[in-house]
Amino acid sequence: MLNTYLCNIGKGKYKKNRDDIYAALRPFLKDAIRNAKSLRVKHNNDAPSKNTPGTNVFEIFEFLSVYLNETEGAL
């Protein structure tokens, strides 16, 4: 699925330890954060370990956004 998605957005194929994966997906970071927050609400704010899918990784990106050259502040 990753190969299909990356090819569809013109970013080539996925490979483990790809150096440019962040740069390739960076334009979609705000969408990813919004989707992850939506999932958390959908799962009634339960721990991610109790949900499929579920993650709180977006919290790291929100926290670090000021260090990721975000011109808009927090994501």
CHARMM internal coordinates of N, CA and C (Angstrom, degrees):
IC EDIT
DIST 1 N 1 CA 1.4497
DIST 1 CA 1 C 1.5312
ANGL 1 N 1 CA 1 C 110.98
DIST 1 C 2 N 1.3228
ANGL 1 CA 1 C 2 N 117.07
DIHE 1 N 1 CA 1 C 2 N -38.05
DIST 2 N 2 CA 1.4657
ANGL 1 C 2 N 2 CA 119.34
DIHE 1 CA 1 C 2 N 2 CA 179.86
DIST 2 CA 2 C 1.5265
ANGL 2 N 2 CA 2 C 111.21
DIHE 1 C 2 N 2 CA 2 C -62.93
DIST 2 C 3 N 1.3357
ANGL 2 CA 2 C 3 N 116.68
DIHE 2 N 2 CA 2 C 3 N -41.15
DIST 3 N 3 CA 1.4634
ANGL 2 C 3 N 3 CA 119.45
DIHE 2 CA 2 C 3 N 3 CA 177.64
DIST 3 CA 3 C 1.5176
ANGL 3 N 3 CA 3 C 111.07
DIHE 2 C 3 N 3 CA 3 C -59.88
DIST 3 C 4 N 1.3131
ANGL 3 CA 3 C 4 N 116.78
DIHE 3 N 3 CA 3 C 4 N -45.13
DIST 4 N 4 CA 1.4586
ANGL 3 C 4 N 4 CA 121.44
DIHE 3 CA 3 C 4 N 4 CA -179.75
DIST 4 CA 4 C 1.5207
ANGL 4 N 4 CA 4 C 110.57
DIHE 3 C 4 N 4 CA 4 C -61.29
DIST 4 C 5 N 1.3325
ANGL 4 CA 4 C 5 N 116.80
DIHE 4 N 4 CA 4 C 5 N -48.30
DIST 5 N 5 CA 1.4596
ANGL 4 C 5 N 5 CA 120.90
DIHE 4 CA 4 C 5 N 5 CA -178.67
DIST 5 CA 5 C 1.5263
ANGL 5 N 5 CA 5 C 110.87
DIHE 4 C 5 N 5 CA 5 C -62.02
DIST 5 C 6 N 1.3266
ANGL 5 CA 5 C 6 N 116.67
DIHE 5 N 5 CA 5 C 6 N -50.07
DIST 6 N 6 CA 1.4622
ANGL 5 C 6 N 6 CA 119.62
DIHE 5 CA 5 C 6 N 6 CA -178.15
DIST 6 CA 6 C 1.5255
ANGL 6 N 6 CA 6 C 112.05
DIHE 5 C 6 N 6 CA 6 C -62.38
DIST 6 C 7 N 1.3269
ANGL 6 CA 6 C 7 N 116.82
DIHE 6 N 6 CA 6 C 7 N -39.08
DIST 7 N 7 CA 1.4715
ANGL 6 C 7 N 7 CA 119.71
DIHE 6 CA 6 C 7 N 7 CA 177.14
DIST 7 CA 7 C 1.5266
ANGL 7 N 7 CA 7 C 110.89
DIHE 6 C 7 N 7 CA 7 C -65.45
DIST 7 C 8 N 1.3229
ANGL 7 CA 7 C 8 N 116.58
DIHE 7 N 7 CA 7 C 8 N -38.43
DIST 8 N 8 CA 1.4659
ANGL 7 C 8 N 8 CA 120.48
DIHE 7 CA 7 C 8 N 8 CA 179.59
DIST 8 CA 8 C 1.5283
ANGL 8 N 8 CA 8 C 113.06
DIHE 7 C 8 N 8 CA 8 C -63.20
DIST 8 C 9 N 1.3254
ANGL 8 CA 8 C 9 N 116.87
DIHE 8 N 8 CA 8 C 9 N -29.83
DIST 9 N 9 CA 1.4677
ANGL 8 C 9 N 9 CA 119.63
DIHE 8 CA 8 C 9 N 9 CA 179.18
DIST 9 CA 9 C 1.5286
ANGL 9 N 9 CA 9 C 111.42
DIHE 8 C 9 N 9 CA 9 C -98.06
DIST 9 C 10 N 1.3290
ANGL 9 CA 9 C 10 N 115.67
DIHE 9 N 9 CA 9 C 10 N 8.64
DIST 10 N 10 CA 1.4621
ANGL 9 C 10 N 10 CA 120.37
DIHE 9 CA 9 C 10 N 10 CA 175.74
DIST 10 CA 10 C 1.5100
ANGL 10 N 10 CA 10 C 115.29
DIHE 9 C 10 N 10 CA 10 C 76.28
DIST 10 C 11 N 1.3270
ANGL 10 CA 10 C 11 N 117.20
DIHE 10 N 10 CA 10 C 11 N 28.37
DIST 11 N 11 CA 1.4647
ANGL 10 C 11 N 11 CA 121.06
DIHE 10 CA 10 C 11 N 11 CA -176.70
DIST 11 CA 11 C 1.5247
ANGL 11 N 11 CA 11 C 113.48
DIHE 10 C 11 N 11 CA 11 C -113.12
DIST 11 C 12 N 1.3234
ANGL 11 CA 11 C 12 N 117.81
DIHE 11 N 11 CA 11 C 12 N 19.60
DIST 12 N 12 CA 1.4634
ANGL 11 C 12 N 12 CA 120.72
DIHE 11 CA 11 C 12 N 12 CA 176.35
DIST 12 CA 12 C 1.5105
ANGL 12 N 12 CA 12 C 113.18
DIHE 11 C 12 N 12 CA 12 C 76.22
DIST 12 C 13 N 1.3177
ANGL 12 CA 12 C 13 N 116.12
DIHE 12 N 12 CA 12 C 13 N -154.27
DIST 13 N 13 CA 1.4586
ANGL 12 C 13 N 13 CA 121.60
DIHE 12 CA 12 C 13 N 13 CA -177.06
DIST 13 CA 13 C 1.5246
ANGL 13 N 13 CA 13 C 111.41
DIHE 12 C 13 N 13 CA 13 C -106.07
DIST 13 C 14 N 1.3143
ANGL 13 CA 13 C 14 N 115.13
DIHE 13 N 13 CA 13 C 14 N 157.03
DIST 14 N 14 CA 1.4627
ANGL 13 C 14 N 14 CA 121.25
DIHE 13 CA 13 C 14 N 14 CA 177.44
DIST 14 CA 14 C 1.5196
ANGL 14 N 14 CA 14 C 109.74
DIHE 13 C 14 N 14 CA 14 C -80.16
DIST 14 C 15 N 1.3077
ANGL 14 CA 14 C 15 N 116.18
DIHE 14 N 14 CA 14 C 15 N 140.64
DIST 15 N 15 CA 1.4551
ANGL 14 C 15 N 15 CA 121.11
DIHE 14 CA 14 C 15 N 15 CA 168.29
DIST 15 CA 15 C 1.5175
ANGL 15 N 15 CA 15 C 107.84
DIHE 14 C 15 N 15 CA 15 C -145.64
DIST 15 C 16 N 1.3063
ANGL 15 CA 15 C 16 N 115.59
DIHE 15 N 15 CA 15 C 16 N 147.54
DIST 16 N 16 CA 1.4557
ANGL 15 C 16 N 16 CA 121.44
DIHE 15 CA 15 C 16 N 16 CA -179.21
DIST 16 CA 16 C 1.5292
ANGL 16 N 16 CA 16 C 109.88
DIHE 15 C 16 N 16 CA 16 C -58.06
DIST 16 C 17 N 1.3189
ANGL 16 CA 16 C 17 N 115.97
DIHE 16 N 16 CA 16 C 17 N 139.83
DIST 17 N 17 CA 1.4698
ANGL 16 C 17 N 17 CA 123.80
DIHE 16 CA 16 C 17 N 17 CA 179.16
DIST 17 CA 17 C 1.5257
ANGL 17 N 17 CA 17 C 113.48
DIHE 16 C 17 N 17 CA 17 C 62.13
DIST 17 C 18 N 1.3068
ANGL 17 CA 17 C 18 N 116.46
DIHE 17 N 17 CA 17 C 18 N 30.12
DIST 18 N 18 CA 1.4635
ANGL 17 C 18 N 18 CA 120.85
DIHE 17 CA 17 C 18 N 18 CA 178.19
DIST 18 CA 18 C 1.5235
ANGL 18 N 18 CA 18 C 109.39
DIHE 17 C 18 N 18 CA 18 C -64.65
DIST 18 C 19 N 1.3049
ANGL 18 CA 18 C 19 N 117.38
DIHE 18 N 18 CA 18 C 19 N 124.72
DIST 19 N 19 CA 1.4677
ANGL 18 C 19 N 19 CA 122.73
DIHE 18 CA 18 C 19 N 19 CA -174.38
DIST 19 CA 19 C 1.5235
ANGL 19 N 19 CA 19 C 113.98
DIHE 18 C 19 N 19 CA 19 C -66.25
DIST 19 C 20 N 1.3173
ANGL 19 CA 19 C 20 N 117.52
DIHE 19 N 19 CA 19 C 20 N -29.22
DIST 20 N 20 CA 1.4620
ANGL 19 C 20 N 20 CA 120.09
DIHE 19 CA 19 C 20 N 20 CA -173.59
DIST 20 CA 20 C 1.5305
ANGL 20 N 20 CA 20 C 113.89
DIHE 19 C 20 N 20 CA 20 C -104.96
DIST 20 C 21 N 1.3183
ANGL 20 CA 20 C 21 N 118.16
DIHE 20 N 20 CA 20 C 21 N 17.10
DIST 21 N 21 CA 1.4705
ANGL 20 C 21 N 21 CA 119.85
DIHE 20 CA 20 C 21 N 21 CA -174.32
DIST 21 CA 21 C 1.5324
ANGL 21 N 21 CA 21 C 111.37
DIHE 20 C 21 N 21 CA 21 C -63.75
DIST 21 C 22 N 1.3229
ANGL 21 CA 21 C 22 N 117.72
DIHE 21 N 21 CA 21 C 22 N -39.52
DIST 22 N 22 CA 1.4776
ANGL 21 C 22 N 22 CA 119.38
DIHE 21 CA 21 C 22 N 22 CA 178.21
DIST 22 CA 22 C 1.5206
ANGL 22 N 22 CA 22 C 110.27
DIHE 21 C 22 N 22 CA 22 C -62.43
DIST 22 C 23 N 1.3193
ANGL 22 CA 22 C 23 N 116.66
DIHE 22 N 22 CA 22 C 23 N -46.98
DIST 23 N 23 CA 1.4662
ANGL 22 C 23 N 23 CA 120.42
DIHE 22 CA 22 C 23 N 23 CA -179.85
DIST 23 CA 23 C 1.5258
ANGL 23 N 23 CA 23 C 111.31
DIHE 22 C 23 N 23 CA 23 C -61.66
DIST 23 C 24 N 1.3208
ANGL 23 CA 23 C 24 N 116.59
DIHE 23 N 23 CA 23 C 24 N -37.96
DIST 24 N 24 CA 1.4601
ANGL 23 C 24 N 24 CA 120.25
DIHE 23 CA 23 C 24 N 24 CA -179.16
DIST 24 CA 24 C 1.5236
ANGL 24 N 24 CA 24 C 112.00
DIHE 23 C 24 N 24 CA 24 C -67.18
DIST 24 C 25 N 1.3256
ANGL 24 CA 24 C 25 N 116.54
DIHE 24 N 24 CA 24 C 25 N -35.78
DIST 25 N 25 CA 1.4653
ANGL 24 C 25 N 25 CA 120.67
DIHE 24 CA 24 C 25 N 25 CA -176.06
DIST 25 CA 25 C 1.5238
ANGL 25 N 25 CA 25 C 113.95
DIHE 24 C 25 N 25 CA 25 C -99.62
DIST 25 C 26 N 1.3158
ANGL 25 CA 25 C 26 N 117.53
DIHE 25 N 25 CA 25 C 26 N -7.71
DIST 26 N 26 CA 1.4652
ANGL 25 C 26 N 26 CA 122.39
DIHE 25 CA 25 C 26 N 26 CA -177.06
DIST 26 CA 26 C 1.5243
ANGL 26 N 26 CA 26 C 113.54
DIHE 25 C 26 N 26 CA 26 C -52.57
DIST 26 C 27 N 1.3371
ANGL 26 CA 26 C 27 N 119.97
DIHE 26 N 26 CA 26 C 27 N -39.82
DIST 27 N 27 CA 1.4620
ANGL 26 C 27 N 27 CA 118.84
DIHE 26 CA 26 C 27 N 27 CA 179.88
DIST 27 CA 27 C 1.5271
ANGL 27 N 27 CA 27 C 114.00
DIHE 26 C 27 N 27 CA 27 C -62.03
DIST 27 C 28 N 1.3133
ANGL 27 CA 27 C 28 N 117.19
DIHE 27 N 27 CA 27 C 28 N -14.24
DIST 28 N 28 CA 1.4586
ANGL 27 C 28 N 28 CA 121.30
DIHE 27 CA 27 C 28 N 28 CA -176.99
DIST 28 CA 28 C 1.5352
ANGL 28 N 28 CA 28 C 112.58
DIHE 27 C 28 N 28 CA 28 C -105.91
DIST 28 C 29 N 1.3339
ANGL 28 CA 28 C 29 N 117.34
DIHE 28 N 28 CA 28 C 29 N 8.46
DIST 29 N 29 CA 1.4656
ANGL 28 C 29 N 29 CA 121.32
DIHE 28 CA 28 C 29 N 29 CA -174.92
DIST 29 CA 29 C 1.5287
ANGL 29 N 29 CA 29 C 112.36
DIHE 28 C 29 N 29 CA 29 C -62.23
DIST 29 C 30 N 1.3037
ANGL 29 CA 29 C 30 N 117.45
DIHE 29 N 29 CA 29 C 30 N -44.49
DIST 30 N 30 CA 1.4700
ANGL 29 C 30 N 30 CA 119.42
DIHE 29 CA 29 C 30 N 30 CA -179.75
DIST 30 CA 30 C 1.5203
ANGL 30 N 30 CA 30 C 111.03
DIHE 29 C 30 N 30 CA 30 C -63.16
DIST 30 C 31 N 1.3223
ANGL 30 CA 30 C 31 N 117.30
DIHE 30 N 30 CA 30 C 31 N -38.95
DIST 31 N 31 CA 1.4681
ANGL 30 C 31 N 31 CA 120.64
DIHE 30 CA 30 C 31 N 31 CA 176.74
DIST 31 CA 31 C 1.5216
ANGL 31 N 31 CA 31 C 110.78
DIHE 30 C 31 N 31 CA 31 C -63.92
DIST 31 C 32 N 1.3217
ANGL 31 CA 31 C 32 N 116.75
DIHE 31 N 31 CA 31 C 32 N -42.09
DIST 32 N 32 CA 1.4640
ANGL 31 C 32 N 32 CA 120.94
DIHE 31 CA 31 C 32 N 32 CA -179.64
DIST 32 CA 32 C 1.5257
ANGL 32 N 32 CA 32 C 110.95
DIHE 31 C 32 N 32 CA 32 C -63.45
DIST 32 C 33 N 1.3225
ANGL 32 CA 32 C 33 N 116.53
DIHE 32 N 32 CA 32 C 33 N -42.06
DIST 33 N 33 CA 1.4607
ANGL 32 C 33 N 33 CA 120.46
DIHE 32 CA 32 C 33 N 33 CA 178.49
DIST 33 CA 33 C 1.5253
ANGL 33 N 33 CA 33 C 110.29
DIHE 32 C 33 N 33 CA 33 C -64.52
DIST 33 C 34 N 1.3217
ANGL 33 CA 33 C 34 N 116.45
DIHE 33 N 33 CA 33 C 34 N -45.53
DIST 34 N 34 CA 1.4637
ANGL 33 C 34 N 34 CA 120.14
DIHE 33 CA 33 C 34 N 34 CA 178.62
DIST 34 CA 34 C 1.5313
ANGL 34 N 34 CA 34 C 111.20
DIHE 33 C 34 N 34 CA 34 C -59.54
DIST 34 C 35 N 1.3207
ANGL 34 CA 34 C 35 N 117.06
DIHE 34 N 34 CA 34 C 35 N -43.43
DIST 35 N 35 CA 1.4633
ANGL 34 C 35 N 35 CA 120.84
DIHE 34 CA 34 C 35 N 35 CA 179.53
DIST 35 CA 35 C 1.5273
ANGL 35 N 35 CA 35 C 112.07
DIHE 34 C 35 N 35 CA 35 C -65.42
DIST 35 C 36 N 1.3306
ANGL 35 CA 35 C 36 N 117.11
DIHE 35 N 35 CA 35 C 36 N -40.46
DIST 36 N 36 CA 1.4610
ANGL 35 C 36 N 36 CA 120.43
DIHE 35 CA 35 C 36 N 36 CA 179.07
DIST 36 CA 36 C 1.5302
ANGL 36 N 36 CA 36 C 111.10
DIHE 35 C 36 N 36 CA 36 C -65.50
DIST 36 C 37 N 1.3187
ANGL 36 CA 36 C 37 N 116.80
DIHE 36 N 36 CA 36 C 37 N -40.05
DIST 37 N 37 CA 1.4711
ANGL 36 C 37 N 37 CA 120.13
DIHE 36 CA 36 C 37 N 37 CA 177.17
DIST 37 CA 37 C 1.5229
ANGL 37 N 37 CA 37 C 110.47
DIHE 36 C 37 N 37 CA 37 C -64.44
DIST 37 C 38 N 1.3088
ANGL 37 CA 37 C 38 N 116.10
DIHE 37 N 37 CA 37 C 38 N -40.15
DIST 38 N 38 CA 1.4601
ANGL 37 C 38 N 38 CA 120.68
DIHE 37 CA 37 C 38 N 38 CA 178.51
DIST 38 CA 38 C 1.5292
ANGL 38 N 38 CA 38 C 111.01
DIHE 37 C 38 N 38 CA 38 C -62.15
DIST 38 C 39 N 1.3284
ANGL 38 CA 38 C 39 N 116.37
DIHE 38 N 38 CA 38 C 39 N -41.08
DIST 39 N 39 CA 1.4661
ANGL 38 C 39 N 39 CA 119.86
DIHE 38 CA 38 C 39 N 39 CA 177.33
DIST 39 CA 39 C 1.5197
ANGL 39 N 39 CA 39 C 111.45
DIHE 38 C 39 N 39 CA 39 C -62.92
DIST 39 C 40 N 1.3362
ANGL 39 CA 39 C 40 N 116.02
DIHE 39 N 39 CA 39 C 40 N -40.84
DIST 40 N 40 CA 1.4687
ANGL 39 C 40 N 40 CA 118.96
DIHE 39 CA 39 C 40 N 40 CA -179.74
DIST 40 CA 40 C 1.5287
ANGL 40 N 40 CA 40 C 110.34
DIHE 39 C 40 N 40 CA 40 C -62.12
DIST 40 C 41 N 1.3254
ANGL 40 CA 40 C 41 N 117.30
DIHE 40 N 40 CA 40 C 41 N -42.51
DIST 41 N 41 CA 1.4681
ANGL 40 C 41 N 41 CA 120.94
DIHE 40 CA 40 C 41 N 41 CA 177.68
DIST 41 CA 41 C 1.5198
ANGL 41 N 41 CA 41 C 110.11
DIHE 40 C 41 N 41 CA 41 C -64.14
DIST 41 C 42 N 1.3274
ANGL 41 CA 41 C 42 N 116.22
DIHE 41 N 41 CA 41 C 42 N -43.87
DIST 42 N 42 CA 1.4682
ANGL 41 C 42 N 42 CA 121.13
DIHE 41 CA 41 C 42 N 42 CA 179.57
DIST 42 CA 42 C 1.5268
ANGL 42 N 42 CA 42 C 111.65
DIHE 41 C 42 N 42 CA 42 C -58.00
DIST 42 C 43 N 1.3300
ANGL 42 CA 42 C 43 N 116.01
DIHE 42 N 42 CA 42 C 43 N -34.42
DIST 43 N 43 CA 1.4656
ANGL 42 C 43 N 43 CA 121.19
DIHE 42 CA 42 C 43 N 43 CA -179.57
DIST 43 CA 43 C 1.5320
ANGL 43 N 43 CA 43 C 111.90
DIHE 42 C 43 N 43 CA 43 C -94.16
DIST 43 C 44 N 1.3206
ANGL 43 CA 43 C 44 N 116.93
DIHE 43 N 43 CA 43 C 44 N 21.54
DIST 44 N 44 CA 1.4627
ANGL 43 C 44 N 44 CA 122.99
DIHE 43 CA 43 C 44 N 44 CA 175.92
DIST 44 CA 44 C 1.5257
ANGL 44 N 44 CA 44 C 113.29
DIHE 43 C 44 N 44 CA 44 C 56.36
DIST 44 C 45 N 1.3170
ANGL 44 CA 44 C 45 N 116.91
DIHE 44 N 44 CA 44 C 45 N 35.04
DIST 45 N 45 CA 1.4638
ANGL 44 C 45 N 45 CA 122.92
DIHE 44 CA 44 C 45 N 45 CA 178.00
DIST 45 CA 45 C 1.5231
ANGL 45 N 45 CA 45 C 113.73
DIHE 44 C 45 N 45 CA 45 C 60.45
DIST 45 C 46 N 1.3370
ANGL 45 CA 45 C 46 N 117.71
DIHE 45 N 45 CA 45 C 46 N 21.62
DIST 46 N 46 CA 1.4602
ANGL 45 C 46 N 46 CA 120.58
DIHE 45 CA 45 C 46 N 46 CA 174.98
DIST 46 CA 46 C 1.5259
ANGL 46 N 46 CA 46 C 109.62
DIHE 45 C 46 N 46 CA 46 C -66.16
DIST 46 C 47 N 1.3208
ANGL 46 CA 46 C 47 N 115.90
DIHE 46 N 46 CA 46 C 47 N 162.71
DIST 47 N 47 CA 1.4619
ANGL 46 C 47 N 47 CA 120.48
DIHE 46 CA 46 C 47 N 47 CA 176.59
DIST 47 CA 47 C 1.5247
ANGL 47 N 47 CA 47 C 109.69
DIHE 46 C 47 N 47 CA 47 C -60.49
DIST 47 C 48 N 1.3275
ANGL 47 CA 47 C 48 N 118.00
DIHE 47 N 47 CA 47 C 48 N 140.35
DIST 48 N 48 CA 1.4609
ANGL 47 C 48 N 48 CA 121.01
DIHE 47 CA 47 C 48 N 48 CA -179.55
DIST 48 CA 48 C 1.5271
ANGL 48 N 48 CA 48 C 112.97
DIHE 47 C 48 N 48 CA 48 C -56.03
DIST 48 C 49 N 1.3140
ANGL 48 CA 48 C 49 N 117.23
DIHE 48 N 48 CA 48 C 49 N -30.21
DIST 49 N 49 CA 1.4705
ANGL 48 C 49 N 49 CA 120.09
DIHE 48 CA 48 C 49 N 49 CA -179.82
DIST 49 CA 49 C 1.5217
ANGL 49 N 49 CA 49 C 112.19
DIHE 48 C 49 N 49 CA 49 C -64.55
DIST 49 C 50 N 1.3257
ANGL 49 CA 49 C 50 N 117.11
DIHE 49 N 49 CA 49 C 50 N -15.96
DIST 50 N 50 CA 1.4605
ANGL 49 C 50 N 50 CA 121.35
DIHE 49 CA 49 C 50 N 50 CA 179.33
DIST 50 CA 50 C 1.5256
ANGL 50 N 50 CA 50 C 112.01
DIHE 49 C 50 N 50 CA 50 C -96.33
DIST 50 C 51 N 1.3236
ANGL 50 CA 50 C 51 N 117.51
DIHE 50 N 50 CA 50 C 51 N -0.40
DIST 51 N 51 CA 1.4641
ANGL 50 C 51 N 51 CA 121.58
DIHE 50 CA 50 C 51 N 51 CA -174.31
DIST 51 CA 51 C 1.5202
ANGL 51 N 51 CA 51 C 112.05
DIHE 50 C 51 N 51 CA 51 C -124.53
DIST 51 C 52 N 1.3205
ANGL 51 CA 51 C 52 N 114.51
DIHE 51 N 51 CA 51 C 52 N 149.78
DIST 52 N 52 CA 1.4539
ANGL 51 C 52 N 52 CA 120.50
DIHE 51 CA 51 C 52 N 52 CA 174.46
DIST 52 CA 52 C 1.5144
ANGL 52 N 52 CA 52 C 107.84
DIHE 51 C 52 N 52 CA 52 C -132.99
DIST 52 C 53 N 1.2907
ANGL 52 CA 52 C 53 N 121.47
DIHE 52 N 52 CA 52 C 53 N 113.74
DIST 53 N 53 CA 1.4603
ANGL 52 C 53 N 53 CA 125.74
DIHE 52 CA 52 C 53 N 53 CA -8.05
DIST 53 CA 53 C 1.5205
ANGL 53 N 53 CA 53 C 110.76
DIHE 52 C 53 N 53 CA 53 C -81.47
DIST 53 C 54 N 1.3009
ANGL 53 CA 53 C 54 N 115.74
DIHE 53 N 53 CA 53 C 54 N 163.90
DIST 54 N 54 CA 1.4478
ANGL 53 C 54 N 54 CA 120.40
DIHE 53 CA 53 C 54 N 54 CA 176.89
DIST 54 CA 54 C 1.5111
ANGL 54 N 54 CA 54 C 110.58
DIHE 53 C 54 N 54 CA 54 C -169.24
DIST 54 C 55 N 1.3131
ANGL 54 CA 54 C 55 N 116.16
DIHE 54 N 54 CA 54 C 55 N 138.54
DIST 55 N 55 CA 1.4594
ANGL 54 C 55 N 55 CA 121.31
DIHE 54 CA 54 C 55 N 55 CA 179.07
DIST 55 CA 55 C 1.5214
ANGL 55 N 55 CA 55 C 109.26
DIHE 54 C 55 N 55 CA 55 C -159.60
DIST 55 C 56 N 1.3046
ANGL 55 CA 55 C 56 N 116.10
DIHE 55 N 55 CA 55 C 56 N 154.33
DIST 56 N 56 CA 1.4564
ANGL 55 C 56 N 56 CA 121.41
DIHE 55 CA 55 C 56 N 56 CA 172.74
DIST 56 CA 56 C 1.5241
ANGL 56 N 56 CA 56 C 110.66
DIHE 55 C 56 N 56 CA 56 C -117.19
DIST 56 C 57 N 1.3180
ANGL 56 CA 56 C 57 N 117.66
DIHE 56 N 56 CA 56 C 57 N 16.27
DIST 57 N 57 CA 1.4610
ANGL 56 C 57 N 57 CA 121.42
DIHE 56 CA 56 C 57 N 57 CA -179.11
DIST 57 CA 57 C 1.5201
ANGL 57 N 57 CA 57 C 111.05
DIHE 56 C 57 N 57 CA 57 C -58.45
DIST 57 C 58 N 1.3251
ANGL 57 CA 57 C 58 N 116.84
DIHE 57 N 57 CA 57 C 58 N -29.30
DIST 58 N 58 CA 1.4666
ANGL 57 C 58 N 58 CA 119.81
DIHE 57 CA 57 C 58 N 58 CA 179.89
DIST 58 CA 58 C 1.5150
ANGL 58 N 58 CA 58 C 111.92
DIHE 57 C 58 N 58 CA 58 C -57.71
DIST 58 C 59 N 1.3326
ANGL 58 CA 58 C 59 N 118.05
DIHE 58 N 58 CA 58 C 59 N -27.51
DIST 59 N 59 CA 1.4650
ANGL 58 C 59 N 59 CA 121.15
DIHE 58 CA 58 C 59 N 59 CA 179.59
DIST 59 CA 59 C 1.5234
ANGL 59 N 59 CA 59 C 111.12
DIHE 58 C 59 N 59 CA 59 C -62.94
DIST 59 C 60 N 1.3143
ANGL 59 CA 59 C 60 N 116.69
DIHE 59 N 59 CA 59 C 60 N -34.62
DIST 60 N 60 CA 1.4676
ANGL 59 C 60 N 60 CA 120.51
DIHE 59 CA 59 C 60 N 60 CA 177.82
DIST 60 CA 60 C 1.5235
ANGL 60 N 60 CA 60 C 109.84
DIHE 59 C 60 N 60 CA 60 C -64.94
DIST 60 C 61 N 1.3299
ANGL 60 CA 60 C 61 N 116.54
DIHE 60 N 60 CA 60 C 61 N -45.36
DIST 61 N 61 CA 1.4614
ANGL 60 C 61 N 61 CA 119.98
DIHE 60 CA 60 C 61 N 61 CA -179.27
DIST 61 CA 61 C 1.5224
ANGL 61 N 61 CA 61 C 111.50
DIHE 60 C 61 N 61 CA 61 C -66.28
DIST 61 C 62 N 1.3173
ANGL 61 CA 61 C 62 N 117.29
DIHE 61 N 61 CA 61 C 62 N -36.42
DIST 62 N 62 CA 1.4701
ANGL 61 C 62 N 62 CA 119.15
DIHE 61 CA 61 C 62 N 62 CA 176.32
DIST 62 CA 62 C 1.5210
ANGL 62 N 62 CA 62 C 110.46
DIHE 61 C 62 N 62 CA 62 C -64.14
DIST 62 C 63 N 1.3214
ANGL 62 CA 62 C 63 N 116.78
DIHE 62 N 62 CA 62 C 63 N -44.53
DIST 63 N 63 CA 1.4597
ANGL 62 C 63 N 63 CA 121.72
DIHE 62 CA 62 C 63 N 63 CA -179.13
DIST 63 CA 63 C 1.5322
ANGL 63 N 63 CA 63 C 111.10
DIHE 62 C 63 N 63 CA 63 C -63.43
DIST 63 C 64 N 1.3359
ANGL 63 CA 63 C 64 N 116.03
DIHE 63 N 63 CA 63 C 64 N -42.12
DIST 64 N 64 CA 1.4602
ANGL 63 C 64 N 64 CA 120.45
DIHE 63 CA 63 C 64 N 64 CA -176.07
DIST 64 CA 64 C 1.5240
ANGL 64 N 64 CA 64 C 113.90
DIHE 63 C 64 N 64 CA 64 C -86.20
DIST 64 C 65 N 1.3094
ANGL 64 CA 64 C 65 N 117.75
DIHE 64 N 64 CA 64 C 65 N -0.91
DIST 65 N 65 CA 1.4640
ANGL 64 C 65 N 65 CA 120.41
DIHE 64 CA 64 C 65 N 65 CA -174.31
DIST 65 CA 65 C 1.5239
ANGL 65 N 65 CA 65 C 112.71
DIHE 64 C 65 N 65 CA 65 C -56.16
DIST 65 C 66 N 1.3066
ANGL 65 CA 65 C 66 N 118.08
DIHE 65 N 65 CA 65 C 66 N -33.34
DIST 66 N 66 CA 1.4643
ANGL 65 C 66 N 66 CA 119.80
DIHE 65 CA 65 C 66 N 66 CA 179.96
DIST 66 CA 66 C 1.5320
ANGL 66 N 66 CA 66 C 111.17
DIHE 65 C 66 N 66 CA 66 C -67.80
DIST 66 C 67 N 1.3308
ANGL 66 CA 66 C 67 N 117.03
DIHE 66 N 66 CA 66 C 67 N -21.48
DIST 67 N 67 CA 1.4587
ANGL 66 C 67 N 67 CA 121.24
DIHE 66 CA 66 C 67 N 67 CA 179.44
DIST 67 CA 67 C 1.5281
ANGL 67 N 67 CA 67 C 112.06
DIHE 66 C 67 N 67 CA 67 C -97.36
DIST 67 C 68 N 1.3238
ANGL 67 CA 67 C 68 N 117.12
DIHE 67 N 67 CA 67 C 68 N -4.02
DIST 68 N 68 CA 1.4631
ANGL 67 C 68 N 68 CA 121.41
DIHE 67 CA 67 C 68 N 68 CA -178.63
DIST 68 CA 68 C 1.5288
ANGL 68 N 68 CA 68 C 110.73
DIHE 67 C 68 N 68 CA 68 C -100.17
DIST 68 C 69 N 1.3248
ANGL 68 CA 68 C 69 N 116.26
DIHE 68 N 68 CA 68 C 69 N 26.74
DIST 69 N 69 CA 1.4684
ANGL 68 C 69 N 69 CA 122.51
DIHE 68 CA 68 C 69 N 69 CA 179.38
DIST 69 CA 69 C 1.5185
ANGL 69 N 69 CA 69 C 112.27
DIHE 68 C 69 N 69 CA 69 C 58.45
DIST 69 C 70 N 1.3121
ANGL 69 CA 69 C 70 N 116.02
DIHE 69 N 69 CA 69 C 70 N 40.71
DIST 70 N 70 CA 1.4678
ANGL 69 C 70 N 70 CA 120.58
DIHE 69 CA 69 C 70 N 70 CA 177.87
DIST 70 CA 70 C 1.5197
ANGL 70 N 70 CA 70 C 108.32
DIHE 69 C 70 N 70 CA 70 C -80.58
DIST 70 C 71 N 1.3024
ANGL 70 CA 70 C 71 N 117.32
DIHE 70 N 70 CA 70 C 71 N 121.21
DIST 71 N 71 CA 1.4470
ANGL 70 C 71 N 71 CA 120.62
DIHE 70 CA 70 C 71 N 71 CA 178.87
DIST 71 CA 71 C 1.5172
ANGL 71 N 71 CA 71 C 111.49
DIHE 70 C 71 N 71 CA 71 C -82.61
DIST 71 C 72 N 1.3256
ANGL 71 CA 71 C 72 N 116.26
DIHE 71 N 71 CA 71 C 72 N -16.57
DIST 72 N 72 CA 1.4549
ANGL 71 C 72 N 72 CA 120.80
DIHE 71 CA 71 C 72 N 72 CA -177.70
DIST 72 CA 72 C 1.5300
ANGL 72 N 72 CA 72 C 112.36
DIHE 71 C 72 N 72 CA 72 C -97.23
DIST 72 C 73 N 1.3230
ANGL 72 CA 72 C 73 N 118.45
DIHE 72 N 72 CA 72 C 73 N 7.43
DIST 73 N 73 CA 1.4525
ANGL 72 C 73 N 73 CA 120.62
DIHE 72 CA 72 C 73 N 73 CA -176.38
DIST 73 CA 73 C 1.5056
ANGL 73 N 73 CA 73 C 110.17
DIHE 72 C 73 N 73 CA 73 C 78.16
DIST 73 C 74 N 1.3354
ANGL 73 CA 73 C 74 N 116.13
DIHE 73 N 73 CA 73 C 74 N -142.85
DIST 74 N 74 CA 1.4601
ANGL 73 C 74 N 74 CA 120.20
DIHE 73 CA 73 C 74 N 74 CA -178.32
DIST 74 CA 74 C 1.5254
ANGL 74 N 74 CA 74 C 110.41
DIHE 73 C 74 N 74 CA 74 C -62.88
DIST 74 C 75 N 1.3054
ANGL 74 CA 74 C 75 N 114.80
DIHE 74 N 74 CA 74 C 75 N 145.03
DIST 75 N 75 CA 1.4714
ANGL 74 C 75 N 75 CA 119.74
DIHE 74 CA 74 C 75 N 75 CA -178.89
DIST 75 CA 75 C 1.5030
ANGL 75 N 75 CA 75 C 111.65
DIHE 74 C 75 N 75 CA 75 C -71.31
END
COOR INIT
IC SEED 1 N 1 CA 1 C
IC BUILD
